[in-house]
Amino acid sequence: MSVGRDARWPAPRSRAFEMNCLGAGWAALTVALTVALTPATSIAAQPNTVSPSASSVGQDPVLQASEALMQWRRDWENRDFERFSAHYSEKFQSTGLDRLTYLERKRGIFERRPWQRIRINEVLWIAEQGVPDALSVRFIQEYDSPQGSDRSRKEQRWIRSNQRWQLGGETEVILSEADAGRTRADSGTGGIGK
């Protein structure tokens, strides 16, 4: 078969095949993970597709970052503030708040909540072009506590330093709120004060 200017290659047969054609470059790599978590169980994220650059599961940055994301969720839900705060990089930023200010706000919320449940769904990891030690993740978060519930879309930036994935930044958009009026008054924020 000769390859000319007008030659067309057959379409890939699967998403995994299409991604393997990308080679080791991260430029166009998008890996989607769907995670359905229930508060009573600990379910590891299972990828729908496979990262082409990994030679083994232990070295796959998406799987490592996914494990860090799930541990962050468990530490938050378990109200283990020391472990929870260790997930945040020194360079962390969230809507104008630096790491110290953000975590002090969270500490107060942890102290006021006897329990909280966090579920994460529709997880999508996106590699950053030219930055091998950074990944962005988007997901839907469902949050429940005695003070209220909400559903939000989050985007986080995870960075790897010393073989450990940590949060470098976060944005959140509330999609729906229950008891919004009461919780706004309780927290002094636009949401339920998570």
Secondary structure by P-SEA (a helix, b strand, c coil): ccccccccccccccaaaaaaaaccccccbbbbbbbbbcccccccccccccccccccccccaaaaaaaaaaaaaaaaaacaaaaaaaacccccccccccaaaaaaaaaaaaaaccbbbbbbcbbbbbbccccccbbbbbbbbbbbcccccbbbbbbbbbbbcccbbbbcccccccccccaaaaaaaacccccccc
